[in-house]
Amino acid sequence: MSTLYFPLISSEWPHLKPPTTC
């Protein structure tokens, strides 16, 4: 799930880091 969420966050908020812990 995090793998699919990772690119989503990167595209939405590039300045913010994706929650790898969740």
KOLGU-4560 file (N, C-alpha, C; in nm, 3 decimals, padded with zeros to 5 digits):
<recs>
<n_xx: 00.084 n_yy: -00.121 n_zz: 00.000 ca_xx: 00.000 ca_yy: 00.000 ca_zz: 00.000 c_xx: 00.087 c_yy: 00.125 c_zz: 00.000 mol: A seq: 1 type: MET>
<n_xx: 00.189 n_yy: 00.123 n_zz: 00.082 ca_xx: 00.280 ca_yy: 00.238 ca_zz: 00.093 c_xx: 00.351 c_yy: 00.264 c_zz: -00.041 mol: A seq: 2 type: SER>
<n_xx: 00.372 n_yy: 00.157 n_zz: -00.115 ca_xx: 00.439 ca_yy: 00.171 ca_zz: -00.244 c_xx: 00.355 c_yy: 00.254 c_zz: -00.342 mol: A seq: 3 type: THR>
<n_xx: 00.226 n_yy: 00.234 n_zz: -00.335 ca_xx: 00.135 ca_yy: 00.309 ca_zz: -00.423 c_xx: 00.111 c_yy: 00.448 c_zz: -00.369 mol: A seq: 4 type: LEU>
<n_xx: 00.120 n_yy: 00.460 n_zz: -00.238 ca_xx: 00.098 ca_yy: 00.589 ca_zz: -00.173 c_xx: 00.218 c_yy: 00.681 c_zz: -00.187 mol: A seq: 5 type: TYR>
<n_xx: 00.333 n_yy: 00.621 n_zz: -00.196 ca_xx: 00.458 ca_yy: 00.696 ca_zz: -00.209 c_xx: 00.458 c_yy: 00.792 c_zz: -00.329 mol: A seq: 6 type: PHE>
<n_xx: 00.431 n_yy: 00.742 n_zz: -00.450 ca_xx: 00.428 ca_yy: 00.827 ca_zz: -00.570 c_xx: 00.318 c_yy: 00.932 c_zz: -00.563 mol: A seq: 7 type: PRO>
<n_xx: 00.209 n_yy: 00.896 n_zz: -00.498 ca_xx: 00.096 ca_yy: 00.989 ca_zz: -00.484 c_xx: 00.137 c_yy: 01.111 c_zz: -00.404 mol: A seq: 8 type: LEU>
<n_xx: 00.204 n_yy: 01.087 n_zz: -00.293 ca_xx: 00.248 ca_yy: 01.197 ca_zz: -00.206 c_xx: 00.356 c_yy: 01.279 c_zz: -00.275 mol: A seq: 9 type: ILE>
<n_xx: 00.446 n_yy: 01.209 n_zz: -00.342 ca_xx: 00.556 ca_yy: 01.277 ca_zz: -00.411 c_xx: 00.504 c_yy: 01.373 c_zz: -00.517 mol: A seq: 10 type: SER>
<n_xx: 00.398 n_yy: 01.332 n_zz: -00.584 ca_xx: 00.340 ca_yy: 01.416 ca_zz: -00.689 c_xx: 00.260 c_yy: 01.531 c_zz: -00.630 mol: A seq: 11 type: SER>
<n_xx: 00.195 n_yy: 01.503 n_zz: -00.519 ca_xx: 00.112 ca_yy: 01.605 ca_zz: -00.454 c_xx: 00.198 c_yy: 01.705 c_zz: -00.377 mol: A seq: 12 type: GLU>
<n_xx: 00.281 n_yy: 01.652 n_zz: -00.288 ca_xx: 00.367 ca_yy: 01.739 ca_zz: -00.208 c_xx: 00.514 c_yy: 01.698 c_zz: -00.220 mol: A seq: 13 type: TRP>
<n_xx: 00.581 n_yy: 01.749 n_zz: -00.322 ca_xx: 00.723 ca_yy: 01.717 ca_zz: -00.344 c_xx: 00.813 c_yy: 01.771 c_zz: -00.233 mol: A seq: 14 type: PRO>
<n_xx: 00.770 n_yy: 01.880 n_zz: -00.171 ca_xx: 00.850 ca_yy: 01.940 ca_zz: -00.065 c_xx: 00.838 c_yy: 01.861 c_zz: 00.065 mol: A seq: 15 type: HIS>
<n_xx: 00.729 n_yy: 01.783 n_zz: 00.074 ca_xx: 00.709 ca_yy: 01.702 ca_zz: 00.194 c_xx: 00.750 c_yy: 01.558 c_zz: 00.169 mol: A seq: 16 type: LEU>
<n_xx: 00.791 n_yy: 01.492 n_zz: 00.277 ca_xx: 00.834 ca_yy: 01.353 ca_zz: 00.262 c_xx: 00.718 c_yy: 01.259 c_zz: 00.295 mol: A seq: 17 type: LYS>
<n_xx: 00.705 n_yy: 01.150 n_zz: 00.218 ca_xx: 00.599 ca_yy: 01.052 ca_zz: 00.237 c_xx: 00.618 c_yy: 00.972 c_zz: 00.366 mol: A seq: 18 type: PRO>
<n_xx: 00.508 n_yy: 00.937 n_zz: 00.432 ca_xx: 00.513 ca_yy: 00.859 ca_zz: 00.556 c_xx: 00.553 c_yy: 00.715 c_zz: 00.532 mol: A seq: 19 type: PRO>
<n_xx: 00.681 n_yy: 00.689 n_zz: 00.536 ca_xx: 00.731 ca_yy: 00.554 ca_zz: 00.511 c_xx: 00.702 c_yy: 00.462 c_zz: 00.630 mol: A seq: 20 type: THR>
<n_xx: 00.677 n_yy: 00.523 n_zz: 00.745 ca_xx: 00.651 ca_yy: 00.445 ca_zz: 00.866 c_xx: 00.514 c_yy: 00.378 c_zz: 00.857 mol: A seq: 21 type: THR>
<n_xx: 00.419 n_yy: 00.446 n_zz: 00.798 ca_xx: 00.284 ca_yy: 00.391 ca_zz: 00.785 c_xx: 00.278 c_yy: 00.298 c_zz: 00.665 mol: A seq: 22 type: CYS>
</recs>
